[in-house]
């Protein structure tokens, strides 16, 4: 039987790896952003699990900081995606090669 710490670390690792896989495989900007959010949540779960072993609040405070950072990142990324969609009328990352020139 798994102890709660190992189980929590496995969940965090699964979330992080799933987010990494989604970010690498998908070509749509929305899915890439979802993958980044999954990676942040996986790191957040690991921070909270590690703070549960030490009985201090530092890991939980870092978890709150990660949530605030993820919210700020999603607001900025959605604003950028909205402007890209208005100009190019697509969110496919492969078709945005016009930005190079």
C-alpha positions, 0 to 999 in steps of 0.5 A: 500500500502506498503512503500518502506522500508517495501517492501525492508525489505520483499525482503531481508527477502525473499532472506535470508529465501530462502537461508537458506532453500536451504542450509538446504535442498540441499545435493549438495555443489554447491546448498549449496553455492548458498544458502549462497550467497542468504543469504548474498544478503538478508542481503545486501539488508537489510543493504542498506534499513536501510541506506536509512532511515538514509541518511548516507553511513555506510549501503552502505559501509557495503553492499560493504564489504558484496559483497567483502566478498561474492566474496572472500568466493566463490573463496575459496569455489570453490577451495575447491570444485574443489579439493574435486571433483578431489579426490572423483569425487562427490559433494554430501555432504552425500557421503563425510563421508570419510573425518571424518576418 
